[in-house]
Amino acid sequence: MKKKRKRLANYTSAIATIGTVVLAITALITVYITISGWKEEQEANRPYFTFKDSPKVIFGENLEFEIQFTNVGEHPAVSLWSKSIVLSSDLDSYPVAIDEFALVNDIPKNASATLVIGLDALRDSAETGNVEPHFIVILLKYKDPIIDKEFEQSLYMKWSGIEDRRILSTNHAEEDEKQQIIDFFNKQGINF
């Protein structure tokens, strides 16, 4: 009878140990899923820039491309840096403008920043009343201070130019145009 009780105690102890191990593994899995979900939620709340208004070309004292970005993410963006390249849509010559811009202030949720790119190289053509279409490529880099992670956004746009003294629209470039621009950058050795 003693032997039977001892065996029963060993089985009970083994079952309790296995149960404890299963509960510990379940707890670890729960913690992992919770942390993963929290990280995904934080990532989803990251800063993200969209256009507040449609990008536009302004021809006054200067010829300029103006774009206003709005942070639609939940987190603020810091250390916003941009590189802008304006090039002929023929992709047959070196870019007419390469510009860099850095903003030191934080850009909180729903706040905007304006980027102005000078198009001085096109001013003479603009004064004649006609400018051929151009691509405008903008790379944005910024940091989310809450999750301490950097992000990039690339924007590929096509400005239709000026025709008979009318400033035409600016739209997103098409997928094949984007690839042509990337190929042009690689061929010209332009790092973006």
JOURNOR-V904952 format. One record per backbone hydrogen bond with DSSP energy under -0.5 kcal/mol. CO is the residue of the C=O (numbers start at 1). NH is the residue of the N-H. E is the energy in kcal/mol with one decimal. If there is no record, write none. Layout:
co->CO nh->NH e->E
co->CO nh->NH e->E
This chain:
co->1 nh->5 e->-2.2
co->2 nh->6 e->-2.4
co->3 nh->7 e->-2.4
co->4 nh->8 e->-2.4
co->5 nh->9 e->-2.5
co->6 nh->10 e->-2.3
co->7 nh->11 e->-2.6
co->8 nh->12 e->-2.6
co->9 nh->13 e->-2.6
co->10 nh->14 e->-2.6
co->11 nh->15 e->-2.8
co->12 nh->16 e->-2.5
co->13 nh->17 e->-2.4
co->14 nh->18 e->-2.8
co->15 nh->19 e->-2.7
co->16 nh->20 e->-2.4
co->17 nh->21 e->-2.5
co->18 nh->22 e->-2.7
co->19 nh->23 e->-2.6
co->20 nh->24 e->-2.4
co->21 nh->25 e->-2.7
co->22 nh->26 e->-2.6
co->23 nh->27 e->-2.4
co->24 nh->28 e->-2.3
co->25 nh->29 e->-2.5
co->26 nh->30 e->-2.4
co->27 nh->31 e->-2.5
co->28 nh->32 e->-2.6
co->29 nh->33 e->-2.7
co->30 nh->34 e->-2.5
co->31 nh->35 e->-2.6
co->32 nh->36 e->-2.7
co->33 nh->37 e->-2.6
co->34 nh->38 e->-2.2
co->35 nh->39 e->-2.6
co->36 nh->40 e->-2.4
co->37 nh->41 e->-2.3
co->38 nh->42 e->-2.5
co->39 nh->43 e->-2.5
co->40 nh->44 e->-2.4
co->41 nh->45 e->-1.3
co->43 nh->46 e->-1.4
co->45 nh->74 e->-0.6
co->45 nh->75 e->-2.5
co->48 nh->72 e->-3.0
co->48 nh->73 e->-0.6
co->50 nh->70 e->-3.0
co->56 nh->66 e->-3.5
co->58 nh->60 e->-0.6
co->58 nh->64 e->-2.6
co->62 nh->60 e->-2.4
co->62 nh->64 e->-0.6
co->63 nh->119 e->-3.2
co->64 nh->58 e->-3.3
co->64 nh->66 e->-0.5
co->65 nh->117 e->-3.0
co->66 nh->56 e->-2.6
co->67 nh->69 e->-0.6
co->67 nh->115 e->-3.2
co->68 nh->52 e->-2.8
co->68 nh->53 e->-0.5
co->69 nh->113 e->-2.4
co->70 nh->50 e->-2.0
co->70 nh->72 e->-0.9
co->71 nh->110 e->-3.3
co->77 nh->107 e->-2.8
co->78 nh->143 e->-2.6
co->80 nh->103 e->-3.0
co->81 nh->141 e->-2.8
co->82 nh->101 e->-2.3
co->83 nh->139 e->-2.6
co->84 nh->99 e->-2.7
co->85 nh->137 e->-2.9
co->86 nh->96 e->-1.8
co->86 nh->97 e->-1.5
co->87 nh->135 e->-3.3
co->88 nh->91 e->-1.6
co->97 nh->86 e->-2.8
co->99 nh->84 e->-3.4
co->101 nh->82 e->-2.9
co->103 nh->80 e->-0.8
co->106 nh->108 e->-0.6
co->107 nh->77 e->-2.0
co->108 nh->111 e->-2.1
co->111 nh->71 e->-2.5
co->113 nh->69 e->-3.0
co->115 nh->67 e->-2.5
co->116 nh->118 e->-0.5
co->117 nh->65 e->-2.8
co->119 nh->122 e->-2.0
co->120 nh->123 e->-1.5
co->122 nh->126 e->-2.5
co->123 nh->127 e->-2.3
co->124 nh->128 e->-0.9
co->125 nh->128 e->-0.7
co->125 nh->129 e->-0.6
co->125 nh->130 e->-1.4
co->126 nh->129 e->-1.1
co->129 nh->165 e->-2.8
co->131 nh->162 e->-1.6
co->133 nh->89 e->-2.1
co->134 nh->159 e->-3.2
co->135 nh->87 e->-2.3
co->136 nh->157 e->-2.8
co->137 nh->85 e->-2.7
co->138 nh->140 e->-0.5
co->138 nh->155 e->-2.9
co->139 nh->83 e->-1.9
co->140 nh->153 e->-2.1
co->141 nh->81 e->-2.9
co->142 nh->151 e->-3.0
co->143 nh->78 e->-2.5
co->143 nh->145 e->-0.7
co->144 nh->148 e->-1.1
co->144 nh->149 e->-1.3
co->149 nh->144 e->-3.0
co->151 nh->142 e->-2.0
co->153 nh->140 e->-3.3
co->155 nh->138 e->-2.5
co->155 nh->157 e->-0.6
co->156 nh->173 e->-3.0
co->157 nh->136 e->-2.5
co->158 nh->160 e->-0.5
co->158 nh->171 e->-2.5
co->159 nh->134 e->-2.3
co->161 nh->168 e->-3.0
co->162 nh->131 e->-2.5
co->163 nh->166 e->-1.9
co->165 nh->167 e->-0.5
co->166 nh->163 e->-2.3
co->166 nh->168 e->-0.6
co->169 nh->160 e->-2.8
co->171 nh->158 e->-3.4
co->174 nh->178 e->-2.5
co->175 nh->179 e->-1.9
co->176 nh->180 e->-1.9
co->177 nh->181 e->-2.4
co->178 nh->182 e->-2.4
co->179 nh->183 e->-2.5
co->180 nh->184 e->-2.3
co->181 nh->185 e->-2.7
co->182 nh->186 e->-2.3
co->183 nh->187 e->-2.4
co->184 nh->188 e->-2.5
co->185 nh->189 e->-1.0
co->185 nh->190 e->-2.6
co->189 nh->191 e->-0.7
